[in-house]
Amino acid sequence: MNRSRSDYRKLRKRAIHRKESLLRQLGGEELVQGWERGAAGRLSKGKIHCSCPLCRRKSHDAPSARDRRRALDAADQLRETQ
Ligand SMILES: [Zn+2]
C-alpha cells in the first residue's frame, strides 16, 4: 500500500493524541508535560509506560513456585513437630 506524506502526518498525529489523552486521564496535565518535556512529538514513537523495578511488576520478581513450595513445606514441618 502506498502511503502519502499526509497519511503519515495523520498517523503520527493520531498516535500522539492517543497517548496524550491516556496520560491526561491517568495523571493530568502534569504527567503529559512530564512525558512530552516540551515536545509533543516525543509521543509519536514508543510506549508510555515505565519499566523500572519500582513501576513494573514481573513474574520473575516474585519468589518462584519452587521457593514458595519449599517455604510452605518448611512451615508445615514446623507445625508438625510442635
Ligand atoms: Zn518507574
PDB file of the backbone (N, CA, C, O) and the ligand in Angstrom, with CONECT records:
HET     ZN  A 101       1
ATOM      1  N   MET A   1       0.846  -1.200   0.000  1.00  0.00           N
ATOM      2  CA  MET A   1       0.000   0.000   0.000  1.00  0.00           C
ATOM      3  C   MET A   1       0.879   1.246   0.000  1.00  0.00           C
ATOM      4  O   MET A   1       1.769   1.401   0.836  1.00  0.00           O
ATOM      5  N   ASN A   2       0.612   2.113  -0.941  1.00  0.00           N
ATOM      6  CA  ASN A   2       1.376   3.374  -0.974  1.00  0.00           C
ATOM      7  C   ASN A   2       0.748   4.401  -0.041  1.00  0.00           C
ATOM      8  O   ASN A   2      -0.453   4.666  -0.081  1.00  0.00           O
ATOM      9  N   ARG A   3       1.599   4.962   0.791  1.00  0.00           N
ATOM     10  CA  ARG A   3       1.107   5.973   1.724  1.00  0.00           C
ATOM     11  C   ARG A   3       1.711   7.316   1.361  1.00  0.00           C
ATOM     12  O   ARG A   3       2.898   7.428   1.053  1.00  0.00           O
ATOM     13  N   SER A   4       0.869   8.321   1.407  1.00  0.00           N
ATOM     14  CA  SER A   4       1.366   9.658   1.090  1.00  0.00           C
ATOM     15  C   SER A   4       1.873  10.335   2.353  1.00  0.00           C
ATOM     16  O   SER A   4       1.703   9.822   3.459  1.00  0.00           O
ATOM     17  N   ARG A   5       2.481  11.460   2.181  1.00  0.00           N
ATOM     18  CA  ARG A   5       3.010  12.180   3.343  1.00  0.00           C
ATOM     19  C   ARG A   5       1.893  12.618   4.267  1.00  0.00           C
ATOM     20  O   ARG A   5       2.075  12.681   5.483  1.00  0.00           O
ATOM     21  N   SER A   6       0.724  12.923   3.690  1.00  0.00           N
ATOM     22  CA  SER A   6      -0.380  13.348   4.548  1.00  0.00           C
ATOM     23  C   SER A   6      -0.894  12.167   5.389  1.00  0.00           C
ATOM     24  O   SER A   6      -1.359  12.347   6.514  1.00  0.00           O
ATOM     25  N   ASP A   7      -0.799  10.952   4.816  1.00  0.00           N
ATOM     26  CA  ASP A   7      -1.183   9.770   5.598  1.00  0.00           C
ATOM     27  C   ASP A   7      -0.292   9.640   6.828  1.00  0.00           C
ATOM     28  O   ASP A   7      -0.771   9.425   7.941  1.00  0.00           O
ATOM     29  N   TYR A   8       1.013   9.775   6.605  1.00  0.00           N
ATOM     30  CA  TYR A   8       1.955   9.664   7.723  1.00  0.00           C
ATOM     31  C   TYR A   8       1.732  10.752   8.766  1.00  0.00           C
ATOM     32  O   TYR A   8       1.836  10.512   9.969  1.00  0.00           O
ATOM     33  N   ARG A   9       1.423  11.953   8.283  1.00  0.00           N
ATOM     34  CA  ARG A   9       1.151  13.047   9.216  1.00  0.00           C
ATOM     35  C   ARG A   9      -0.037  12.724  10.106  1.00  0.00           C
ATOM     36  O   ARG A   9      -0.001  12.936  11.318  1.00  0.00           O
ATOM     37  N   LYS A  10      -1.110  12.196   9.470  1.00  0.00           N
ATOM     38  CA  LYS A  10      -2.320  11.869  10.242  1.00  0.00           C
ATOM     39  C   LYS A  10      -2.039  10.758  11.242  1.00  0.00           C
ATOM     40  O   LYS A  10      -2.474  10.812  12.392  1.00  0.00           O
ATOM     41  N   LEU A  11      -1.305   9.752  10.783  1.00  0.00           N
ATOM     42  CA  LEU A  11      -0.950   8.615  11.635  1.00  0.00           C
ATOM     43  C   LEU A  11      -0.208   9.091  12.882  1.00  0.00           C
ATOM     44  O   LEU A  11      -0.511   8.701  14.010  1.00  0.00           O
ATOM     45  N   ARG A  12       0.780   9.953  12.624  1.00  0.00           N
ATOM     46  CA  ARG A  12       1.617  10.472  13.695  1.00  0.00           C
ATOM     47  C   ARG A  12       0.781  11.288  14.678  1.00  0.00           C
ATOM     48  O   ARG A  12       0.922  11.151  15.894  1.00  0.00           O
ATOM     49  N   LYS A  13      -0.093  12.141  14.134  1.00  0.00           N
ATOM     50  CA  LYS A  13      -0.928  12.982  14.973  1.00  0.00           C
ATOM     51  C   LYS A  13      -1.840  12.124  15.841  1.00  0.00           C
ATOM     52  O   LYS A  13      -2.049  12.409  17.020  1.00  0.00           O
ATOM     53  N   ARG A  14      -2.382  11.060  15.231  1.00  0.00           N
ATOM     54  CA  ARG A  14      -3.288  10.195  15.961  1.00  0.00           C
ATOM     55  C   ARG A  14      -2.543   9.499  17.108  1.00  0.00           C
ATOM     56  O   ARG A  14      -3.060   9.407  18.221  1.00  0.00           O
ATOM     57  N   ALA A  15      -1.332   9.012  16.830  1.00  0.00           N
ATOM     58  CA  ALA A  15      -0.547   8.325  17.857  1.00  0.00           C
ATOM     59  C   ALA A  15      -0.247   9.273  19.017  1.00  0.00           C
ATOM     60  O   ALA A  15      -0.387   8.907  20.184  1.00  0.00           O
ATOM     61  N   ILE A  16       0.164  10.489  18.681  1.00  0.00           N
ATOM     62  CA  ILE A  16       0.480  11.467  19.726  1.00  0.00           C
ATOM     63  C   ILE A  16      -0.766  11.776  20.540  1.00  0.00           C
ATOM     64  O   ILE A  16      -0.729  11.808  21.770  1.00  0.00           O
ATOM     65  N   HIS A  17      -1.876  12.003  19.834  1.00  0.00           N
ATOM     66  CA  HIS A  17      -3.102  12.398  20.522  1.00  0.00           C
ATOM     67  C   HIS A  17      -3.594  11.297  21.456  1.00  0.00           C
ATOM     68  O   HIS A  17      -4.036  11.570  22.571  1.00  0.00           O
ATOM     69  N   ARG A  18      -3.512  10.042  20.988  1.00  0.00           N
ATOM     70  CA  ARG A  18      -3.976   8.928  21.806  1.00  0.00           C
ATOM     71  C   ARG A  18      -3.184   8.858  23.121  1.00  0.00           C
ATOM     72  O   ARG A  18      -3.765   8.724  24.199  1.00  0.00           O
ATOM     73  N   LYS A  19      -1.859   8.949  23.016  1.00  0.00           N
ATOM     74  CA  LYS A  19      -1.037   8.836  24.218  1.00  0.00           C
ATOM     75  C   LYS A  19      -1.205  10.049  25.123  1.00  0.00           C
ATOM     76  O   LYS A  19      -1.148   9.936  26.347  1.00  0.00           O
ATOM     77  N   GLU A  20      -1.414  11.220  24.503  1.00  0.00           N
ATOM     78  CA  GLU A  20      -1.671  12.418  25.304  1.00  0.00           C
ATOM     79  C   GLU A  20      -2.922  12.251  26.157  1.00  0.00           C
ATOM     80  O   GLU A  20      -2.913  12.535  27.355  1.00  0.00           O
ATOM     81  N   SER A  21      -4.016  11.779  25.515  1.00  0.00           N
ATOM     82  CA  SER A  21      -5.258  11.674  26.286  1.00  0.00           C
ATOM     83  C   SER A  21      -5.166  10.577  27.339  1.00  0.00           C
ATOM     84  O   SER A  21      -5.760  10.688  28.412  1.00  0.00           O
ATOM     85  N   LEU A  22      -4.420   9.514  27.030  1.00  0.00           N
ATOM     86  CA  LEU A  22      -4.213   8.480  28.041  1.00  0.00           C
ATOM     87  C   LEU A  22      -3.501   9.055  29.255  1.00  0.00           C
ATOM     88  O   LEU A  22      -3.926   8.851  30.392  1.00  0.00           O
ATOM     89  N   LEU A  23      -2.410   9.776  29.001  1.00  0.00           N
ATOM     90  CA  LEU A  23      -1.629  10.359  30.092  1.00  0.00           C
ATOM     91  C   LEU A  23      -2.473  11.361  30.874  1.00  0.00           C
ATOM     92  O   LEU A  23      -2.370  11.449  32.097  1.00  0.00           O
ATOM     93  N   ARG A  24      -3.317  12.121  30.153  1.00  0.00           N
ATOM     94  CA  ARG A  24      -4.139  13.131  30.817  1.00  0.00           C
ATOM     95  C   ARG A  24      -5.146  12.470  31.756  1.00  0.00           C
ATOM     96  O   ARG A  24      -5.406  12.961  32.855  1.00  0.00           O
ATOM     97  N   GLN A  25      -5.704  11.354  31.306  1.00  0.00           N
ATOM     98  CA  GLN A  25      -6.647  10.627  32.169  1.00  0.00           C
ATOM     99  C   GLN A  25      -5.957  10.109  33.419  1.00  0.00           C
ATOM    100  O   GLN A  25      -6.516  10.160  34.515  1.00  0.00           O
ATOM    101  N   LEU A  26      -4.733   9.609  33.247  1.00  0.00           N
ATOM    102  CA  LEU A  26      -4.037   8.971  34.356  1.00  0.00           C
ATOM    103  C   LEU A  26      -3.499   9.975  35.361  1.00  0.00           C
ATOM    104  O   LEU A  26      -3.689   9.822  36.567  1.00  0.00           O
ATOM    105  N   GLY A  27      -2.815  11.020  34.849  1.00  0.00           N
ATOM    106  CA  GLY A  27      -2.146  11.904  35.787  1.00  0.00           C
ATOM    107  C   GLY A  27      -2.287  13.377  35.477  1.00  0.00           C
ATOM    108  O   GLY A  27      -1.541  14.201  36.008  1.00  0.00           O
ATOM    109  N   GLY A  28      -3.253  13.721  34.607  1.00  0.00           N
ATOM    110  CA  GLY A  28      -3.499  15.130  34.321  1.00  0.00           C
ATOM    111  C   GLY A  28      -2.386  15.773  33.511  1.00  0.00           C
ATOM    112  O   GLY A  28      -1.513  15.104  32.959  1.00  0.00           O
ATOM    113  N   GLU A  29      -2.452  17.091  33.463  1.00  0.00           N
ATOM    114  CA  GLU A  29      -1.538  17.868  32.620  1.00  0.00           C
ATOM    115  C   GLU A  29      -0.078  17.684  33.032  1.00  0.00           C
ATOM    116  O   GLU A  29       0.829  17.745  32.202  1.00  0.00           O
ATOM    117  N   GLU A  30       0.123  17.461  34.308  1.00  0.00           N
ATOM    118  CA  GLU A  30       1.485  17.319  34.831  1.00  0.00           C
ATOM    119  C   GLU A  30       2.189  16.102  34.223  1.00  0.00           C
ATOM    120  O   GLU A  30       3.364  16.163  33.860  1.00  0.00           O
ATOM    121  N   LEU A  31       1.447  15.003  34.121  1.00  0.00           N
ATOM    122  CA  LEU A  31       2.014  13.779  33.554  1.00  0.00           C
ATOM    123  C   LEU A  31       2.284  13.952  32.059  1.00  0.00           C
ATOM    124  O   LEU A  31       3.298  13.481  31.543  1.00  0.00           O
ATOM    125  N   VAL A  32       1.372  14.629  31.376  1.00  0.00           N
ATOM    126  CA  VAL A  32       1.556  14.899  29.945  1.00  0.00           C
ATOM    127  C   VAL A  32       2.849  15.692  29.739  1.00  0.00           C
ATOM    128  O   VAL A  32       3.655  15.368  28.867  1.00  0.00           O
ATOM    129  N   GLN A  33       3.033  16.732  30.551  1.00  0.00           N
ATOM    130  CA  GLN A  33       4.239  17.558  30.424  1.00  0.00           C
ATOM    131  C   GLN A  33       5.492  16.746  30.749  1.00  0.00           C
ATOM    132  O   GLN A  33       6.543  16.919  30.131  1.00  0.00           O
ATOM    133  N   GLY A  34       5.354  15.864  31.727  1.00  0.00           N
ATOM    134  CA  GLY A  34       6.486  15.044  32.136  1.00  0.00           C
ATOM    135  C   GLY A  34       6.972  14.152  31.006  1.00  0.00           C
ATOM    136  O   GLY A  34       8.173  13.923  30.862  1.00  0.00           O
ATOM    137  N   TRP A  35       6.043  13.648  30.205  1.00  0.00           N
ATOM    138  CA  TRP A  35       6.420  12.767  29.103  1.00  0.00           C
ATOM    139  C   TRP A  35       6.850  13.557  27.883  1.00  0.00           C
ATOM    140  O   TRP A  35       7.774  13.156  27.174  1.00  0.00           O
ATOM    141  N   GLU A  36       6.182  14.683  27.630  1.00  0.00           N
ATOM    142  CA  GLU A  36       6.492  15.438  26.402  1.00  0.00           C
ATOM    143  C   GLU A  36       7.770  16.256  26.562  1.00  0.00           C
ATOM    144  O   GLU A  36       8.521  16.435  25.603  1.00  0.00           O
ATOM    145  N   ARG A  37       8.014  16.746  27.763  1.00  0.00           N
ATOM    146  CA  ARG A  37       9.148  17.616  28.049  1.00  0.00           C
ATOM    147  C   ARG A  37       9.320  18.680  26.967  1.00  0.00           C
ATOM    148  O   ARG A  37      10.411  18.880  26.434  1.00  0.00           O
ATOM    149  N   GLY A  38       8.215  19.354  26.659  1.00  0.00           N
ATOM    150  CA  GLY A  38       8.291  20.475  25.736  1.00  0.00           C
ATOM    151  C   GLY A  38       8.069  20.135  24.281  1.00  0.00           C
ATOM    152  O   GLY A  38       7.808  21.030  23.476  1.00  0.00           O
ATOM    153  N   ALA A  39       8.166  18.857  23.915  1.00  0.00           N
ATOM    154  CA  ALA A  39       7.987  18.484  22.520  1.00  0.00           C
ATOM    155  C   ALA A  39       6.975  17.349  22.418  1.00  0.00           C
ATOM    156  O   ALA A  39       7.274  16.204  22.757  1.00  0.00           O
ATOM    157  N   ALA A  40       5.768  17.680  21.945  1.00  0.00           N
ATOM    158  CA  ALA A  40       4.699  16.685  21.862  1.00  0.00           C
ATOM    159  C   ALA A  40       5.083  15.531  20.947  1.00  0.00           C
ATOM    160  O   ALA A  40       4.567  14.423  21.090  1.00  0.00           O
ATOM    161  N   GLY A  41       5.984  15.787  20.010  1.00  0.00           N
ATOM    162  CA  GLY A  41       6.416  14.767  19.057  1.00  0.00           C
ATOM    163  C   GLY A  41       7.094  13.581  19.707  1.00  0.00           C
ATOM    164  O   GLY A  41       7.195  12.509  19.111  1.00  0.00           O
ATOM    165  N   ARG A  42       7.558  13.773  20.929  1.00  0.00           N
ATOM    166  CA  ARG A  42       8.169  12.671  21.671  1.00  0.00           C
ATOM    167  C   ARG A  42       7.221  11.481  21.781  1.00  0.00           C
ATOM    168  O   ARG A  42       7.649  10.329  21.852  1.00  0.00           O
ATOM    169  N   LEU A  43       5.924  11.786  21.793  1.00  0.00           N
ATOM    170  CA  LEU A  43       4.929  10.720  21.966  1.00  0.00           C
ATOM    171  C   LEU A  43       4.615   9.996  20.666  1.00  0.00           C
ATOM    172  O   LEU A  43       3.829   9.048  20.662  1.00  0.00           O
ATOM    173  N   SER A  44       5.223  10.430  19.554  1.00  0.00           N
ATOM    174  CA  SER A  44       4.904   9.777  18.286  1.00  0.00           C
ATOM    175  C   SER A  44       5.527   8.396  18.212  1.00  0.00           C
ATOM    176  O   SER A  44       5.056   7.538  17.465  1.00  0.00           O
ATOM    177  N   LYS A  45       6.572   8.178  18.975  1.00  0.00           N
ATOM    178  CA  LYS A  45       7.232   6.869  18.996  1.00  0.00           C
ATOM    179  C   LYS A  45       7.196   6.299  20.399  1.00  0.00           C
ATOM    180  O   LYS A  45       7.078   7.027  21.384  1.00  0.00           O
ATOM    181  N   GLY A  46       7.298   5.012  20.468  1.00  0.00           N
ATOM    182  CA  GLY A  46       7.469   4.359  21.757  1.00  0.00           C
ATOM    183  C   GLY A  46       6.185   4.176  22.533  1.00  0.00           C
ATOM    184  O   GLY A  46       5.107   4.584  22.103  1.00  0.00           O
ATOM    185  N   LYS A  47       6.326   3.562  23.670  1.00  0.00           N
ATOM    186  CA  LYS A  47       5.187   3.265  24.524  1.00  0.00           C
ATOM    187  C   LYS A  47       5.242   4.135  25.744  1.00  0.00           C
ATOM    188  O   LYS A  47       6.301   4.638  26.120  1.00  0.00           O
ATOM    189  N   ILE A  48       4.079   4.312  26.373  1.00  0.00           N
ATOM    190  CA  ILE A  48       4.069   5.140  27.560  1.00  0.00           C
ATOM    191  C   ILE A  48       3.902   4.260  28.791  1.00  0.00           C
ATOM    192  O   ILE A  48       2.813   4.146  29.353  1.00  0.00           O
ATOM    193  N   HIS A  49       4.975   3.661  29.184  1.00  0.00           N
ATOM    194  CA  HIS A  49       4.999   3.011  30.479  1.00  0.00           C
ATOM    195  C   HIS A  49       6.436   3.083  30.990  1.00  0.00           C
ATOM    196  O   HIS A  49       7.367   3.366  30.235  1.00  0.00           O
ATOM    197  N   CYS A  50       6.592   2.827  32.258  1.00  0.00           N
ATOM    198  CA  CYS A  50       7.920   2.819  32.839  1.00  0.00           C
ATOM    199  C   CYS A  50       8.254   1.381  33.173  1.00  0.00           C
ATOM    200  O   CYS A  50       7.416   0.652  33.706  1.00  0.00           O
ATOM    201  N   SER A  51       9.488   0.962  32.860  1.00  0.00           N
ATOM    202  CA  SER A  51       9.845  -0.435  33.093  1.00  0.00           C
ATOM    203  C   SER A  51      10.829  -0.590  34.238  1.00  0.00           C
ATOM    204  O   SER A  51      11.462  -1.637  34.373  1.00  0.00           O
ATOM    205  N   CYS A  52      10.966   0.440  35.067  1.00  0.00           N
ATOM    206  CA  CYS A  52      11.896   0.328  36.195  1.00  0.00           C
ATOM    207  C   CYS A  52      11.292  -0.592  37.258  1.00  0.00           C
ATOM    208  O   CYS A  52      10.077  -0.788  37.281  1.00  0.00           O
ATOM    209  N   PRO A  53      12.117  -1.154  38.131  1.00  0.00           N
ATOM    210  CA  PRO A  53      11.627  -2.135  39.112  1.00  0.00           C
ATOM    211  C   PRO A  53      10.544  -1.577  40.043  1.00  0.00           C
ATOM    212  O   PRO A  53       9.755  -2.343  40.598  1.00  0.00           O
ATOM    213  N   LEU A  54      10.498  -0.247  40.220  1.00  0.00           N
ATOM    214  CA  LEU A  54       9.503   0.324  41.119  1.00  0.00           C
ATOM    215  C   LEU A  54       8.118   0.323  40.486  1.00  0.00           C
ATOM    216  O   LEU A  54       7.114   0.211  41.189  1.00  0.00           O
ATOM    217  N   CYS A  55       8.059   0.448  39.163  1.00  0.00           N
ATOM    218  CA  CYS A  55       6.766   0.586  38.489  1.00  0.00           C
ATOM    219  C   CYS A  55       6.272  -0.725  37.904  1.00  0.00           C
ATOM    220  O   CYS A  55       5.078  -1.020  37.938  1.00  0.00           O
ATOM    221  N   ARG A  56       7.201  -1.512  37.364  1.00  0.00           N
ATOM    222  CA  ARG A  56       6.744  -2.709  36.667  1.00  0.00           C
ATOM    223  C   ARG A  56       6.456  -3.821  37.668  1.00  0.00           C
ATOM    224  O   ARG A  56       6.867  -3.767  38.827  1.00  0.00           O
ATOM    225  N   ARG A  57       5.746  -4.814  37.189  1.00  0.00           N
ATOM    226  CA  ARG A  57       5.513  -5.995  38.000  1.00  0.00           C
ATOM    227  C   ARG A  57       5.735  -7.201  37.106  1.00  0.00           C
ATOM    228  O   ARG A  57       4.999  -7.408  36.140  1.00  0.00           O
ATOM    229  N   LYS A  58       6.733  -7.987  37.419  1.00  0.00           N
ATOM    230  CA  LYS A  58       7.062  -9.134  36.585  1.00  0.00           C
ATOM    231  C   LYS A  58       7.044 -10.380  37.425  1.00  0.00           C
ATOM    232  O   LYS A  58       7.299 -10.354  38.629  1.00  0.00           O
ATOM    233  N   SER A  59       6.731 -11.496  36.748  1.00  0.00           N
ATOM    234  CA  SER A  59       6.621 -12.747  37.492  1.00  0.00           C
ATOM    235  C   SER A  59       7.969 -13.130  38.099  1.00  0.00           C
ATOM    236  O   SER A  59       8.015 -13.757  39.157  1.00  0.00           O
ATOM    237  N   HIS A  60       9.079 -12.753  37.432  1.00  0.00           N
ATOM    238  CA  HIS A  60      10.361 -13.172  37.986  1.00  0.00           C
ATOM    239  C   HIS A  60      10.819 -12.301  39.154  1.00  0.00           C
ATOM    240  O   HIS A  60      11.884 -12.539  39.723  1.00  0.00           O
ATOM    241  N   ASP A  61      10.006 -11.276  39.519  1.00  0.00           N
ATOM    242  CA  ASP A  61      10.315 -10.510  40.726  1.00  0.00           C
ATOM    243  C   ASP A  61       9.826 -11.240  41.976  1.00  0.00           C
ATOM    244  O   ASP A  61      10.357 -11.040  43.068  1.00  0.00           O
ATOM    245  N   ALA A  62       8.807 -12.090  41.805  1.00  0.00           N
ATOM    246  CA  ALA A  62       8.236 -12.824  42.934  1.00  0.00           C
ATOM    247  C   ALA A  62       9.024 -14.116  43.129  1.00  0.00           C
ATOM    248  O   ALA A  62       9.689 -14.582  42.204  1.00  0.00           O
ATOM    249  N   PRO A  63       8.952 -14.703  44.344  1.00  0.00           N
ATOM    250  CA  PRO A  63       9.626 -15.985  44.550  1.00  0.00           C
ATOM    251  C   PRO A  63       9.068 -17.039  43.593  1.00  0.00           C
ATOM    252  O   PRO A  63       7.876 -17.028  43.287  1.00  0.00           O
ATOM    253  N   SER A  64       9.902 -17.925  43.130  1.00  0.00           N
ATOM    254  CA  SER A  64       9.459 -18.929  42.164  1.00  0.00           C
ATOM    255  C   SER A  64       8.539 -19.945  42.834  1.00  0.00           C
ATOM    256  O   SER A  64       8.492 -20.039  44.060  1.00  0.00           O
ATOM    257  N   ALA A  65       7.814 -20.697  42.025  1.00  0.00           N
ATOM    258  CA  ALA A  65       6.902 -21.708  42.547  1.00  0.00           C
ATOM    259  C   ALA A  65       7.666 -22.684  43.432  1.00  0.00           C
ATOM    260  O   ALA A  65       7.163 -23.137  44.460  1.00  0.00           O
ATOM    261  N   ARG A  66       8.892 -23.000  43.015  1.00  0.00           N
ATOM    262  CA  ARG A  66       9.726 -23.934  43.772  1.00  0.00           C
ATOM    263  C   ARG A  66      10.026 -23.378  45.171  1.00  0.00           C
ATOM    264  O   ARG A  66       9.916 -24.084  46.173  1.00  0.00           O
ATOM    265  N   ASP A  67      10.405 -22.101  45.210  1.00  0.00           N
ATOM    266  CA  ASP A  67      10.724 -21.486  46.503  1.00  0.00           C
ATOM    267  C   ASP A  67       9.487 -21.373  47.388  1.00  0.00           C
ATOM    268  O   ASP A  67       9.557 -21.566  48.602  1.00  0.00           O
ATOM    269  N   ARG A  68       8.331 -21.052  46.751  1.00  0.00           N
ATOM    270  CA  ARG A  68       7.105 -20.939  47.539  1.00  0.00           C
ATOM    271  C   ARG A  68       6.730 -22.293  48.134  1.00  0.00           C
ATOM    272  O   ARG A  68       6.313 -22.378  49.290  1.00  0.00           O
ATOM    273  N   ARG A  69       6.882 -23.362  47.329  1.00  0.00           N
ATOM    274  CA  ARG A  69       6.559 -24.696  47.809  1.00  0.00           C
ATOM    275  C   ARG A  69       7.482 -25.061  48.975  1.00  0.00           C
ATOM    276  O   ARG A  69       7.045 -25.617  49.983  1.00  0.00           O
ATOM    277  N   ARG A  70       8.755 -24.739  48.817  1.00  0.00           N
ATOM    278  CA  ARG A  70       9.718 -25.032  49.885  1.00  0.00           C
ATOM    279  C   ARG A  70       9.353 -24.331  51.182  1.00  0.00           C
ATOM    280  O   ARG A  70       9.436 -24.921  52.260  1.00  0.00           O
ATOM    281  N   ALA A  71       8.947 -23.064  51.077  1.00  0.00           N
ATOM    282  CA  ALA A  71       8.591 -22.294  52.261  1.00  0.00           C
ATOM    283  C   ALA A  71       7.371 -22.906  52.933  1.00  0.00           C
ATOM    284  O   ALA A  71       7.305 -23.005  54.158  1.00  0.00           O
ATOM    285  N   LEU A  72       6.400 -23.316  52.110  1.00  0.00           N
ATOM    286  CA  LEU A  72       5.196 -23.946  52.659  1.00  0.00           C
ATOM    287  C   LEU A  72       5.545 -25.254  53.360  1.00  0.00           C
ATOM    288  O   LEU A  72       5.070 -25.526  54.463  1.00  0.00           O
ATOM    289  N   ASP A  73       6.379 -26.056  52.707  1.00  0.00           N
ATOM    290  CA  ASP A  73       6.791 -27.336  53.299  1.00  0.00           C
ATOM    291  C   ASP A  73       7.489 -27.108  54.626  1.00  0.00           C
ATOM    292  O   ASP A  73       7.222 -27.813  55.599  1.00  0.00           O
ATOM    293  N   ALA A  74       8.380 -26.129  54.674  1.00  0.00           N
ATOM    294  CA  ALA A  74       9.112 -25.828  55.897  1.00  0.00           C
ATOM    295  C   ALA A  74       8.153 -25.430  57.005  1.00  0.00           C
ATOM    296  O   ALA A  74       8.315 -25.850  58.151  1.00  0.00           O
ATOM    297  N   ALA A  75       7.148 -24.615  56.667  1.00  0.00           N
ATOM    298  CA  ALA A  75       6.166 -24.178  57.657  1.00  0.00           C
ATOM    299  C   ALA A  75       5.365 -25.369  58.158  1.00  0.00           C
ATOM    300  O   ALA A  75       5.081 -25.469  59.351  1.00  0.00           O
ATOM    301  N   ASP A  76       4.998 -26.278  57.247  1.00  0.00           N
ATOM    302  CA  ASP A  76       4.256 -27.484  57.626  1.00  0.00           C
ATOM    303  C   ASP A  76       5.053 -28.322  58.612  1.00  0.00           C
ATOM    304  O   ASP A  76       4.528 -28.786  59.624  1.00  0.00           O
ATOM    305  N   GLN A  77       6.331 -28.509  58.300  1.00  0.00           N
ATOM    306  CA  GLN A  77       7.181 -29.351  59.147  1.00  0.00           C
ATOM    307  C   GLN A  77       7.300 -28.740  60.541  1.00  0.00           C
ATOM    308  O   GLN A  77       7.300 -29.456  61.542  1.00  0.00           O
ATOM    309  N   LEU A  78       7.401 -27.421  60.599  1.00  0.00           N
ATOM    310  CA  LEU A  78       7.494 -26.750  61.890  1.00  0.00           C
ATOM    311  C   LEU A  78       6.242 -27.030  62.716  1.00  0.00           C
ATOM    312  O   LEU A  78       6.314 -27.312  63.912  1.00  0.00           O
ATOM    313  N   ARG A  79       5.086 -26.946  62.043  1.00  0.00           N
ATOM    314  CA  ARG A  79       3.825 -27.155  62.749  1.00  0.00           C
ATOM    315  C   ARG A  79       3.701 -28.595  63.257  1.00  0.00           C
ATOM    316  O   ARG A  79       3.185 -28.845  64.347  1.00  0.00           O
ATOM    317  N   GLU A  80       4.189 -29.534  62.437  1.00  0.00           N
ATOM    318  CA  GLU A  80       4.055 -30.939  62.829  1.00  0.00           C
ATOM    319  C   GLU A  80       4.920 -31.281  64.038  1.00  0.00           C
ATOM    320  O   GLU A  80       4.536 -32.126  64.846  1.00  0.00           O
ATOM    321  N   THR A  81       6.047 -30.659  64.174  1.00  0.00           N
ATOM    322  CA  THR A  81       6.945 -31.004  65.271  1.00  0.00           C
ATOM    323  C   THR A  81       6.494 -30.404  66.589  1.00  0.00           C
ATOM    324  O   THR A  81       6.948 -30.826  67.653  1.00  0.00           O
ATOM    325  N   GLN A  82       5.586 -29.403  66.526  1.00  0.00           N
ATOM    326  CA  GLN A  82       5.152 -28.785  67.778  1.00  0.00           C
ATOM    327  C   GLN A  82       4.142 -29.633  68.523  1.00  0.00           C
ATOM    328  O   GLN A  82       3.683 -29.245  69.597  1.00  0.00           O
TER     329      GLN A  82
HETATM  330 ZN    ZN A 101       9.487   3.659  37.017  1.00  0.00          ZN2+
END
